[in-house]
Amino acid sequence: MGGHLCLPKIGDVRVTWSRSLPSRPSTVTVIKDAAGRYFAPFVVATDPQALPEVASAVGIDLGLGHFAVLSDGTKIDAPRFLRRAEKKLKRQQRRLSRKAKGSKNRDKARIKVARAHAQVADARHEFHHQLSTRIIRDNQAIAVEDLAVKGLARTRLATSVHDAGWSAFVTMLEYLEYKAVKFGRGFLRIGRFEPTPQVCSQCGVKDGPKPLRIRVAQGAEVNRQPPRPGGRPRASGRDSYCAVASRAAPSRPALRQGAKVPGGRPPSHGGRPPGLRVCVSP
């Protein structure tokens, strides 16, 4: 939806509105990114939103085969946005390397590379926002492992870790946290050294570390074999934490629309917090 935005000392600027303003804005900031795009986030006062209470609670386990596995057995596939765009990125970067430094053609090629990277980042950002909103909407309490992503990124799995967007998922954990506060949900971070894979999800018995070759956990007090990560045990070892978090669900304070959110950039359209982003034509 097109229109104009009147800025002090600049005048009317053509813009594309992402949505209508719920109330009169108090502040607007114009931002230009590396791809040459302009954004104008607004600060607008809004009333707090409420979600109906639900009985379900969930634990989340990150992975590379699947982006995440929920304690209810739901598997979320890794979108692999970077690998899908890798061929286009390589082509644009080769063209950039052939351009003479300081030339206008090099500036044009640089912008094309930046836009290709921005498309990947935007797609990943949208995926994380939609996923976090869906998890918050469908569960009263959420428990997530606090991973050391920087350490994992220094291993041979670095490309897969970055492509999975784990660092962005850590940012998404912050999205989950502020959305939990906003909508009155319970949220709990599980320490990275917590032995959740060692606890049987059926009887609660802790039977020690298991190598990766063991894909089935045998409970000591039950005559059944729940599957390991990819099924319930690793993630569902957090179910007890979810129960505690659901009982201690935080109150829902009023949020100011357009307030700064984790990630340091304007949130994408799907599932983002209240706010307005418009694209300003240069």
C-alpha positions as CSV (number, residue, x, y, z in Angstrom):
1,M,0.0,0.0,0.0
2,G,1.7,3.2,-1.2
3,G,1.6,6.7,0.1
4,H,3.8,9.5,1.4
5,L,5.7,10.2,4.6
6,C,6.4,13.7,5.7
7,L,9.8,14.0,7.3
8,P,11.2,17.2,9.0
9,K,13.7,19.1,6.8
10,I,13.1,16.6,3.9
11,G,9.4,16.9,3.1
12,D,7.2,14.3,1.5
13,V,8.8,11.0,0.6
14,R,7.2,8.1,-1.3
15,V,6.8,5.0,0.9
16,T,5.3,1.6,0.9
17,W,3.4,1.0,4.2
18,S,3.6,-2.4,5.7
19,R,0.4,-1.8,7.7
20,S,-1.7,1.1,9.0
21,L,-0.7,3.0,12.2
22,P,-2.9,2.0,15.2
23,S,-2.3,5.4,16.8
24,R,-0.3,8.6,16.4
25,P,3.5,7.9,16.3
26,S,5.8,9.6,18.7
27,T,9.1,8.9,16.9
28,V,10.3,7.8,13.5
29,T,13.8,6.8,12.4
30,V,15.0,6.3,8.8
31,I,17.5,3.5,8.4
32,K,19.5,2.5,5.3
33,D,21.0,-1.1,5.1
34,A,23.9,-2.5,3.1
35,A,21.6,-3.4,0.2
36,G,20.6,0.3,-0.2
37,R,17.1,-0.2,1.2
38,Y,15.5,2.4,3.4
39,F,13.3,1.6,6.4
40,A,11.3,3.9,8.7
41,P,10.4,2.2,12.0
42,F,7.9,4.0,14.2
43,V,7.3,4.2,17.9
44,V,3.6,3.9,18.6
45,A,1.7,3.4,21.9
46,T,-0.6,0.4,21.9
47,D,-2.7,-1.7,24.3
48,P,-1.3,-5.1,25.5
49,Q,-2.6,-8.1,23.7
50,A,-3.9,-11.3,25.3
51,L,-3.8,-14.9,24.2
52,P,-6.2,-17.6,25.6
53,E,-4.6,-20.0,28.0
54,V,-3.8,-23.5,26.8
55,A,-2.9,-26.7,28.7
56,S,0.1,-27.7,26.6
57,A,3.8,-27.2,27.4
58,V,6.8,-27.9,25.2
59,G,10.6,-28.4,25.3
60,I,12.7,-27.5,22.3
61,D,15.9,-29.3,21.1
62,L,18.0,-27.8,18.3
63,G,19.8,-30.0,15.7
64,L,21.3,-30.1,12.2
65,G,19.3,-32.9,10.7
66,H,16.2,-31.0,11.8
67,F,16.2,-27.4,12.8
68,A,14.4,-28.2,16.0
69,V,12.6,-31.1,17.6
70,L,9.7,-30.5,20.0
71,S,8.9,-32.6,23.0
72,D,5.6,-33.5,21.4
73,G,7.4,-35.2,18.6
74,T,7.1,-32.4,16.1
75,K,10.1,-32.1,13.8
76,I,10.9,-28.8,12.2
77,D,13.0,-29.1,9.0
78,A,16.0,-26.9,8.5
79,P,15.1,-24.4,5.7
80,R,18.7,-24.2,4.4
81,F,18.2,-20.7,2.9
82,L,22.0,-20.2,2.5
83,R,22.6,-23.4,0.6
84,R,19.7,-22.8,-1.7
85,A,21.0,-19.3,-2.6
86,E,24.7,-20.4,-2.7
87,K,24.9,-20.7,-6.5
88,K,23.5,-17.2,-7.0
89,L,25.8,-15.7,-4.3
90,K,28.9,-17.2,-5.8
91,R,28.0,-15.9,-9.3
92,Q,27.4,-12.4,-7.9
93,Q,30.6,-12.5,-5.9
94,R,32.7,-13.6,-8.9
95,R,31.3,-10.7,-10.9
96,L,32.1,-8.3,-8.1
97,S,35.7,-9.6,-8.0
98,R,36.2,-8.8,-11.7
99,K,35.2,-5.2,-11.4
100,A,37.8,-2.4,-11.2
101,K,38.1,-0.9,-7.7
102,G,36.6,2.5,-7.4
103,S,34.4,2.1,-10.5
104,K,30.7,2.6,-10.7
105,N,30.2,-0.9,-12.0
106,R,31.9,-2.3,-8.9
107,D,29.4,-0.3,-6.7
108,K,26.5,-1.8,-8.7
109,A,27.9,-5.3,-8.3
110,R,28.5,-4.7,-4.6
111,I,24.8,-3.7,-4.2
112,K,23.7,-6.9,-6.0
113,V,25.8,-9.0,-3.6
114,A,24.4,-7.2,-0.6
115,R,20.8,-7.7,-1.9
116,A,21.4,-11.4,-2.4
117,H,22.7,-11.7,1.2
118,A,19.7,-9.6,2.4
119,Q,17.3,-12.0,0.7
120,V,18.8,-14.9,2.6
121,A,18.8,-12.9,5.9
122,D,15.2,-11.8,5.4
123,A,14.0,-15.3,4.7
124,R,15.7,-16.7,7.7
125,H,14.5,-13.8,9.9
126,E,10.9,-14.4,8.7
127,F,11.2,-18.1,9.4
128,H,12.4,-17.5,13.0
129,H,9.7,-15.0,13.7
130,Q,6.8,-17.1,12.4
131,L,8.2,-20.2,14.2
132,S,8.5,-18.3,17.5
133,T,5.0,-16.9,17.2
134,R,3.5,-20.3,16.5
135,I,5.3,-21.9,19.5
136,I,4.2,-19.1,21.8
137,R,0.6,-19.3,20.5
138,D,0.2,-23.1,20.9
139,N,1.9,-23.6,24.3
140,Q,1.5,-22.2,27.8
141,A,5.1,-22.9,28.8
142,I,8.3,-23.3,26.8
143,A,11.7,-24.6,27.8
144,V,14.8,-24.3,25.6
145,E,18.4,-25.3,25.9
146,D,20.9,-22.4,26.0
147,L,23.5,-23.4,23.4
148,A,27.1,-22.2,23.0
149,V,26.7,-21.4,19.3
150,K,30.1,-19.6,19.0
151,G,31.9,-22.8,20.1
152,L,29.9,-25.0,17.7
153,A,30.7,-22.5,14.9
154,R,34.4,-23.2,15.3
155,T,34.0,-26.9,14.5
156,R,33.9,-28.8,11.2
157,L,30.1,-28.3,11.3
158,A,30.5,-24.5,11.0
159,T,28.8,-24.2,7.6
160,S,25.8,-26.3,8.7
161,V,25.5,-24.5,12.0
162,H,25.5,-21.1,10.3
163,D,23.1,-22.3,7.6
164,A,20.8,-23.6,10.2
165,G,20.8,-20.1,11.6
166,W,21.5,-21.2,15.1
167,S,22.9,-17.8,16.1
168,A,19.6,-16.3,14.8
169,F,17.7,-19.0,16.7
170,V,19.5,-17.8,19.8
171,T,18.2,-14.4,18.9
172,M,14.8,-16.1,18.4
173,L,15.0,-17.4,21.9
174,E,15.1,-13.8,23.0
175,Y,12.0,-13.3,20.7
176,L,10.4,-16.2,22.5
177,E,11.2,-14.7,25.8
178,Y,9.8,-11.2,25.2
179,K,6.7,-12.7,23.4
180,A,6.2,-15.0,26.4
181,V,6.2,-11.9,28.7
182,K,3.9,-10.1,26.2
183,F,1.3,-12.8,26.0
184,G,1.6,-14.2,29.5
185,R,3.4,-17.4,28.7
186,G,6.0,-19.3,30.8
187,F,9.6,-19.4,29.4
188,L,12.6,-21.1,30.8
189,R,16.2,-21.5,29.5
190,I,17.8,-24.8,30.3
191,G,21.6,-24.8,31.1
192,R,23.7,-26.3,28.4
193,F,25.3,-28.7,30.9
194,E,21.9,-30.0,32.2
195,P,21.8,-33.8,31.5
196,T,18.4,-33.8,29.8
197,P,19.3,-36.7,27.4
198,Q,20.1,-38.9,30.4
199,V,16.7,-38.6,32.0
200,C,13.9,-41.0,30.9
201,S,10.8,-39.1,29.8
202,Q,8.5,-41.9,31.1
203,C,9.9,-42.7,34.6
204,G,12.3,-39.9,35.3
205,V,15.3,-42.2,36.0
206,K,18.7,-40.8,35.2
207,D,20.8,-43.6,33.7
208,G,24.0,-41.7,32.7
209,P,25.6,-40.5,29.4
210,K,24.8,-42.2,26.1
211,P,26.9,-42.3,22.9
212,L,25.3,-41.1,19.7
213,R,25.1,-44.7,18.4
214,I,22.4,-45.3,21.0
215,R,19.1,-44.0,19.5
216,V,16.7,-45.6,22.0
217,A,16.6,-44.9,25.7
218,Q,15.5,-47.7,27.9
219,G,13.7,-46.6,31.1
220,A,14.6,-48.5,34.3
221,E,11.0,-48.5,35.7
222,V,9.0,-48.9,32.5
223,N,8.7,-51.7,30.0
224,R,9.0,-49.6,26.9
225,Q,11.6,-47.9,24.8
226,P,11.0,-44.2,24.1
227,P,13.1,-42.9,21.1
228,R,16.0,-40.5,21.7
229,P,16.2,-37.0,20.0
230,G,14.0,-37.0,17.0
231,G,11.3,-38.5,19.4
232,R,10.5,-37.4,22.9
233,P,13.3,-38.0,25.4
234,R,15.9,-35.3,24.9
235,A,13.3,-32.6,24.4
236,S,10.8,-34.0,26.7
237,G,13.3,-34.2,29.5
238,R,12.4,-30.6,29.8
239,D,8.7,-31.3,30.4
240,S,9.1,-31.0,34.1
241,Y,10.8,-27.6,33.6
242,C,7.8,-26.6,31.4
243,A,5.4,-27.5,34.2
244,V,7.3,-25.2,36.6
245,A,7.4,-22.4,34.0
246,S,3.6,-22.8,33.3
247,R,2.8,-22.4,37.0
248,A,5.0,-19.3,37.2
249,A,3.9,-17.7,33.9
250,P,4.9,-14.0,34.0
251,S,2.4,-11.3,34.1
252,R,1.8,-9.5,30.8
253,P,3.0,-5.9,31.1
254,A,2.0,-3.3,28.5
255,L,4.5,-3.0,25.7
256,R,5.2,0.2,23.8
257,Q,4.7,-0.4,20.1
258,G,8.0,-0.1,18.1
259,A,10.1,-0.7,21.2
260,K,13.5,-2.1,20.6
261,V,13.4,-5.9,20.2
262,P,16.4,-8.3,20.2
263,G,18.3,-8.6,17.0
264,G,19.0,-5.0,16.3
265,R,16.9,-4.7,13.1
266,P,13.3,-4.0,12.1
267,P,11.4,-7.3,12.6
268,S,9.9,-9.0,9.6
269,H,6.2,-9.0,8.8
270,G,5.2,-12.5,10.0
271,G,4.8,-12.8,13.7
272,R,6.7,-9.6,14.6
273,P,5.9,-7.5,17.6
274,P,3.7,-4.4,17.4
275,G,5.4,-1.8,15.3
276,L,5.4,-0.4,11.8
277,R,8.0,-0.6,9.1
278,V,7.8,1.2,5.8
279,C,10.0,1.0,2.8
280,V,11.1,4.5,1.7
281,S,11.9,5.0,-1.9
282,P,15.4,6.5,-2.3
